[in-house]
Amino acid sequence: MAVVGLGWAARTIWLPRLAAHPALTVTAVVDPSPAARAAVADGAAGVRVLADPGELSPELADLAIVAVPNHAHSSVAGALLRRGIPVFLEKPVCLSHTEADELARAEREGGAVLVAGSAARCRADVLALRRLVESVGDVRHLRLAWVRANGVPGTDWFTRRSQAGGGVLLDLGWHLLDTAQFLLGPLEFDQVVAATTHDFVNRRAARAVWREDEPDAARPEAADVEDTARAFLVADSGVSVSMRTSWASHAAHDRTTVEVHGSAGTAALGCTFGFSPNRLGGSSLTFTQDGRVTPVALDEEPVGAEYDRQVDALAGLLADPAQRGKAVAAARRTIDVIERIYESAARAAGARKPEEVPA
Ligand SMILES: NC(=O)c1ccc[n+]([C@@H]2O[C@H](COP(=O)([O-])OP(=O)(O)OC[C@H]3O[C@@H](n4cnc5c(N)ncnc54)[C@H](O)[C@@H]3O)[C@@H](O)[C@H]2O)c1
């Protein structure tokens, strides 16, 4: 395995899990930043430490895990795919339809498979919720919310549109929309209305402490992305989806809620996605019908278990020819909704006074 982009995600999520996995070996690590290379080079005997992903080859790695800033996802992953190197690409897989098209072409022309990072699909509680969806009858509505108390990523690029593509919607919202597809299958939306706000993103106290990012002191408080997105979507099938995602809020804890409302009952999951330590215990799953709330037993699992599962699944995904094209197809549906949420929010902002509108 090669790991491309040696920042927080590589150091905290991927490298420790790859090192601990009995069937996987890290053969190369890549980052243009000397400091990032130095931070992982310790104890990396036999591992090639490279500055440019162009130095990777199919002989050096069977798969590259790509965890670079969002704006470089499609160019870095696309170039690797074209050279025949399979890629596991962090979310958001793409920032536009144009980038999705480029990834699809690169996957086809290079003959190497693209696998998308999809943490929520590997959570035991989300898997249990999916089994429960069969009991709700005809699905009418999906409620998705991931609201943090204080969880704005402090690295400079994450809150700059030019490098992140957008704010919390592309970050946490991508996970929620991926969860929607996992629970209900592909949905085509006829209607999308949304609003975005930015009340917290420039407050130092709203930063995600667990990331331990060093903010750029030279450019403080200059975010130009939303910290909150609220949207209401209606699919051509009549199913509606409400979604709220916030990097920061007035809440005391970080909470994720996924509710599936159907003709025969409601399945509701309360939990906390991600690594935030500011969580209220574990996950709870209930089924409600005719006024009776029935708790559904869940196995407690440690924070981050969904990432262990993604690493365990890598070899199988690489060997499975049915994976080809799947990641891009799912990413296209997700980026379609995200683009339409931003369009609707921009229309709403257009109707407001200039001083009320985000930069
Ligand atoms: N799945 C998850 O839960 C999860 C969690 C955190 C981050 N992420 C995703 O992982 C990605 C990285 O996030 P992060 O928090 O590690 O960011 P980060 O800023 O900490 O690290 C990014 C690293 O990529 C390097 N880089 C930049 N351009 C590069 C290039 N062309 N080739 C190789 N390396 C390059 C940078 O020097 C930096 O070291 C983001 O897309 C983010 O959305 C996913």
The ligand as an SDF file (V2000), in Angstrom:
LIG
                    3D

 44 48  0  0  0  0  0  0  0  0999 V2000
  -13.0960    9.8170    6.3940 N   0  0  0  0  0  0  0  0  0  0  0  0
  -12.9510   10.6700    7.3830 C   0  0  0  0  0  0  0  0  0  0  0  0
  -13.5880   10.5510    8.4120 O   0  0  0  0  0  0  0  0  0  0  0  0
  -11.9580   11.7760    7.2260 C   0  0  0  0  0  0  0  0  0  0  0  0
  -11.4300   12.3900    8.3680 C   0  0  0  0  0  0  0  0  0  0  0  0
  -10.5080   13.4190    8.1820 C   0  0  0  0  0  0  0  0  0  0  0  0
  -10.1510   13.8100    6.8970 C   0  0  0  0  0  0  0  0  0  0  0  0
  -10.6970   13.1920    5.8140 N   0  0  0  0  0  0  0  0  0  0  0  0
  -10.3560   13.6040    4.4490 C   0  0  0  0  0  0  0  0  0  0  0  0
   -8.9750   13.3410    4.2250 O   0  0  0  0  0  0  0  0  0  0  0  0
   -8.4040   14.3600    3.4130 C   0  0  0  0  0  0  0  0  0  0  0  0
   -7.1830   14.9250    4.1260 C   0  0  0  0  0  0  0  0  0  0  0  0
   -7.6100   15.5510    5.3290 O   0  0  0  0  0  0  0  0  0  0  0  0
   -6.5780   15.8650    6.5060 P   0  0  0  0  0  0  0  0  0  0  0  0
   -7.3920   16.2510    7.6430 O   0  0  0  0  0  0  0  0  0  0  0  0
   -5.6040   14.7500    6.6330 O   0  0  0  0  0  0  0  0  0  0  0  0
   -5.8370   17.1370    5.8880 O   0  0  0  0  0  0  0  0  0  0  0  0
   -4.3660   17.6720    6.2740 P   0  0  0  0  0  0  0  0  0  0  0  0
   -4.2880   19.0700    5.8160 O   0  0  0  0  0  0  0  0  0  0  0  0
   -4.0580   17.3550    7.6890 O   0  0  0  0  0  0  0  0  0  0  0  0
   -3.3850   16.7690    5.3640 O   0  0  0  0  0  0  0  0  0  0  0  0
   -3.3330   16.8340    3.9570 C   0  0  0  0  0  0  0  0  0  0  0  0
   -1.8930   16.4700    3.5220 C   0  0  0  0  0  0  0  0  0  0  0  0
   -1.8790   16.3290    2.0900 O   0  0  0  0  0  0  0  0  0  0  0  0
   -0.6420   16.8760    1.6230 C   0  0  0  0  0  0  0  0  0  0  0  0
   -0.7570   17.1760    0.1920 N   0  0  0  0  0  0  0  0  0  0  0  0
   -1.2230   18.2970   -0.3980 C   0  0  0  0  0  0  0  0  0  0  0  0
   -1.1550   18.1500   -1.7480 N   0  0  0  0  0  0  0  0  0  0  0  0
   -0.6440   16.9230   -1.9910 C   0  0  0  0  0  0  0  0  0  0  0  0
   -0.3310   16.2050   -3.1790 C   0  0  0  0  0  0  0  0  0  0  0  0
   -0.5700   16.7190   -4.4010 N   0  0  0  0  0  0  0  0  0  0  0  0
    0.1950   14.9660   -3.0760 N   0  0  0  0  0  0  0  0  0  0  0  0
    0.4260   14.4190   -1.8620 C   0  0  0  0  0  0  0  0  0  0  0  0
    0.1510   15.0670   -0.6780 N   0  0  0  0  0  0  0  0  0  0  0  0
   -0.3850   16.2990   -0.7640 C   0  0  0  0  0  0  0  0  0  0  0  0
   -0.4040   18.0850    2.5110 C   0  0  0  0  0  0  0  0  0  0  0  0
    0.9620   18.4860    2.4950 O   0  0  0  0  0  0  0  0  0  0  0  0
   -0.8590   17.5350    3.8700 C   0  0  0  0  0  0  0  0  0  0  0  0
    0.2430   16.9360    4.5580 O   0  0  0  0  0  0  0  0  0  0  0  0
   -9.5040   15.3890    3.1870 C   0  0  0  0  0  0  0  0  0  0  0  0
  -10.0440   15.2250    1.9150 O   0  0  0  0  0  0  0  0  0  0  0  0
  -10.5350   15.0940    4.2430 C   0  0  0  0  0  0  0  0  0  0  0  0
  -11.8550   15.3740    3.8060 O   0  0  0  0  0  0  0  0  0  0  0  0
  -11.5760   12.1890    5.9690 C   0  0  0  0  0  0  0  0  0  0  0  0
  1  2  1  0
  2  3  2  0
  2  4  1  0
  4  5  1  0
  4 44  2  0
  5  6  2  0
  6  7  1  0
  7  8  2  0
  8  9  1  0
  8 44  1  0
  9 10  1  0
  9 42  1  0
 10 11  1  0
 11 12  1  0
 11 40  1  0
 12 13  1  0
 13 14  1  0
 14 15  2  0
 14 16  1  0
 14 17  1  0
 17 18  1  0
 18 19  2  0
 18 20  1  0
 18 21  1  0
 21 22  1  0
 22 23  1  0
 23 24  1  0
 23 38  1  0
 24 25  1  0
 25 26  1  0
 25 36  1  0
 26 27  1  0
 26 35  1  0
 27 28  2  0
 28 29  1  0
 29 30  1  0
 29 35  2  0
 30 31  1  0
 30 32  2  0
 32 33  1  0
 33 34  2  0
 34 35  1  0
 36 37  1  0
 36 38  1  0
 38 39  1  0
 40 41  1  0
 40 42  1  0
 42 43  1  0
M  CHG  2   8   1  16  -1
M  END
$$$$
